[in-house]
Amino acid sequence: MESTFNMKEFFKNLKKRLPLIIAMTVAFVAVAAAVSYLWMKPVYQASTQILVNKAPANAQEFSMQDIDTNLQLISTYNVIIKSPAILTEVINELGLNETVQSLNERIEVSSIEDSQVVTLEVEDGSMQQAVLIANTTAKVFEQEIRNLMRVDNVSILAPATMPASPEPVKPDPLFNMAVGAIIGFMLGTGLAIVLDQLNTTVRTEEDIDELLGLQVLGVVSPVGDLDRTDKPSKHTDRMELDENVEPDSVKTAARPKVGSTY
Amino acid sequence: MLNQTASKRPLARKLVARIKPNSVISEQYRTIRTTINFSLPGNEMKTLLFTSASKEEGKSTTSANMAVVFAESGKKVLLVDADMRKPTLHHTFNLNNHIGLSNLLVGKGELEQSVRDSGIRGLELLTSGQVPHNPAELLDSPVLDQLVAEMKERYDLIIFDSPPILSVTDSKILANKCDGTVLVVNTGKTEKQSAIKARDSLATSRAYIVGVVMNNYKLSKDHYYSHEYN
């Protein structure tokens, strides 16, 4: 089977199916918008910053070594913040109705390389709650770290605050709609290709020209269309018909039978 | 008599150009006639073959209607049913099929006595005759050449209806002997690959392909053919 991939042909087919592709794209954008605005609940994010730095006992002996020690501690702290030791305390203190695991999933701890600042981000359906959890976690951590590590080198640098008009971080309707548009476009294109591959019949005059390089002499409508398009035959037509069409019996009756056997 | 007229109606339905001369379909056949006339190299095309890639694409209907519209234009036309495997011409015109092409090819009977009147001015018919066991061999014989020569003397245009080209070899033989071949395509049914193969078979038979008739072509509302002029 001959299968040459023709770019021009390909785009021509896509152009033929353009309404389908556009419809798919629009449909996916609409679904993405509906899901974003109606179905997905908004998620707010609050962040607090924690500084890990132990004031040295002797101010004059502030050294690079102290900073290195702190930096190494940060990776440990990142784990500790999300540990049940801290989170159970947070849940108890705020009286949250959830498990350590579920709270853990909503908390993001990160630190920029070589910085002693740890950022704690909390996501929640309510901005107020997010701020509360972020601050409580930071506070609990600050207190607990003394017991756990027997050091006192954590201080809250910037507590989470409640903004005047909180903006949800999720969902991002525009982003979702853009993704929907891309998916819709790709699916539409894919579907157009599949449909085109599935239908291998001759359908248009262009097909004849392209496939066979032959002239289309004309087209003939299905006989079924006749009743729809044709006017009732006029009286004169019927007269002509009667005049010209003779009964066959007259012509065939007297004819001998020839060639009955070979 | 009465019975015959009654039984004729459903059979003759295919003969649109005859029973509904003012219909869009009849006009479409006339358009094809005009295009064929303009496509002729010179005026020497006297034998025209209608074939298709596969069965049931509309060869017989198209050739019968084309014969009618060619006869309408004042030509003396002979329509030959060269499909000796599944003949249909006698059904279309409600004739018997006791004598016809196959009989002439085995040397029985004369052309003049074998042709039948169609009831349409200028159009005569040659049915297939009784179904022979070796249609391809019959067509390949020099008898056909003599027969065609005789037909050309008597008629302005001889239209052959033939079997599907991809199924049997009959059409290739005929295409080689005819001045022009028209490929009938059933729109939306004929596979592209079949159409290509049909064209290639015709090319190897050294047929002159006049062009393609697209049968069962559903017109969109705003299509340029679909408006009745009068």
Boltz contact constraints between the chains, C-beta under 6 A:
constraints:
  - contact:
      token1: [A, 200]
      token2: [B, 191]
      max_distance: 6.0
  - contact:
      token1: [A, 200]
      token2: [B, 192]
      max_distance: 6.0
  - contact:
      token1: [A, 201]
      token2: [B, 188]
      max_distance: 6.0
  - contact:
      token1: [A, 201]
      token2: [B, 189]
      max_distance: 6.0
  - contact:
      token1: [A, 201]
      token2: [B, 190]
      max_distance: 6.0
  - contact:
      token1: [A, 201]
      token2: [B, 191]
      max_distance: 6.0
  - contact:
      token1: [A, 202]
      token2: [B, 185]
      max_distance: 6.0
  - contact:
      token1: [A, 202]
      token2: [B, 190]
      max_distance: 6.0
  - contact:
      token1: [A, 202]
      token2: [B, 192]
      max_distance: 6.0
  - contact:
      token1: [A, 202]
      token2: [B, 195]
      max_distance: 6.0
  - contact:
      token1: [A, 203]
      token2: [B, 188]
      max_distance: 6.0
  - contact:
      token1: [A, 208]
      token2: [B, 212]
      max_distance: 6.0
  - contact:
      token1: [A, 211]
      token2: [B, 192]
      max_distance: 6.0
  - contact:
      token1: [A, 211]
      token2: [B, 196]
      max_distance: 6.0
  - contact:
      token1: [A, 212]
      token2: [B, 195]
      max_distance: 6.0
  - contact:
      token1: [A, 212]
      token2: [B, 199]
      max_distance: 6.0
  - contact:
      token1: [A, 214]
      token2: [B, 209]
      max_distance: 6.0
  - contact:
      token1: [A, 214]
      token2: [B, 211]
      max_distance: 6.0
  - contact:
      token1: [A, 214]
      token2: [B, 212]
      max_distance: 6.0
  - contact:
      token1: [A, 215]
      token2: [B, 211]
      max_distance: 6.0
  - contact:
      token1: [A, 216]
      token2: [B, 212]
      max_distance: 6.0
  - contact:
      token1: [A, 217]
      token2: [B, 32]
      max_distance: 6.0
  - contact:
      token1: [A, 217]
      token2: [B, 35]
      max_distance: 6.0
  - contact:
      token1: [A, 217]
      token2: [B, 211]
      max_distance: 6.0
  - contact:
      token1: [A, 217]
      token2: [B, 213]
      max_distance: 6.0
  - contact:
      token1: [A, 218]
      token2: [B, 28]
      max_distance: 6.0
  - contact:
      token1: [A, 218]
      token2: [B, 31]
      max_distance: 6.0
  - contact:
      token1: [A, 218]
      token2: [B, 32]
      max_distance: 6.0
  - contact:
      token1: [A, 218]
      token2: [B, 35]
      max_distance: 6.0
  - contact:
      token1: [A, 219]
      token2: [B, 214]
      max_distance: 6.0
  - contact:
      token1: [A, 219]
      token2: [B, 217]
      max_distance: 6.0
  - contact:
      token1: [A, 220]
      token2: [B, 28]
      max_distance: 6.0
  - contact:
      token1: [A, 220]
      token2: [B, 215]
      max_distance: 6.0
  - contact:
      token1: [A, 221]
      token2: [B, 25]
      max_distance: 6.0
  - contact:
      token1: [A, 221]
      token2: [B, 219]
      max_distance: 6.0
  - contact:
      token1: [A, 222]
      token2: [B, 216]
      max_distance: 6.0
  - contact:
      token1: [A, 226]
      token2: [B, 23]
      max_distance: 6.0
  - contact:
      token1: [A, 226]
      token2: [B, 25]
      max_distance: 6.0
  - contact:
      token1: [A, 229]
      token2: [B, 24]
      max_distance: 6.0
  - contact:
      token1: [A, 230]
      token2: [B, 20]
      max_distance: 6.0
  - contact:
      token1: [A, 230]
      token2: [B, 23]
      max_distance: 6.0
  - contact:
      token1: [A, 244]
      token2: [B, 119]
      max_distance: 6.0
  - contact:
      token1: [A, 245]
      token2: [B, 119]
      max_distance: 6.0
  - contact:
      token1: [A, 246]
      token2: [B, 119]
      max_distance: 6.0
  - contact:
      token1: [A, 248]
      token2: [B, 94]
      max_distance: 6.0
  - contact:
      token1: [A, 248]
      token2: [B, 95]
      max_distance: 6.0
  - contact:
      token1: [A, 251]
      token2: [B, 117]
      max_distance: 6.0
  - contact:
      token1: [A, 252]
      token2: [B, 96]
      max_distance: 6.0
  - contact:
      token1: [A, 257]
      token2: [B, 98]
      max_distance: 6.0
  - contact:
      token1: [A, 258]
      token2: [B, 99]
      max_distance: 6.0
  - contact:
      token1: [A, 258]
      token2: [B, 103]
      max_distance: 6.0
  - contact:
      token1: [A, 258]
      token2: [B, 108]
      max_distance: 6.0
  - contact:
      token1: [A, 258]
      token2: [B, 109]
      max_distance: 6.0
  - contact:
      token1: [A, 259]
      token2: [B, 103]
      max_distance: 6.0
  - contact:
      token1: [A, 259]
      token2: [B, 108]
      max_distance: 6.0
  - contact:
      token1: [A, 262]
      token2: [B, 132]
      max_distance: 6.0
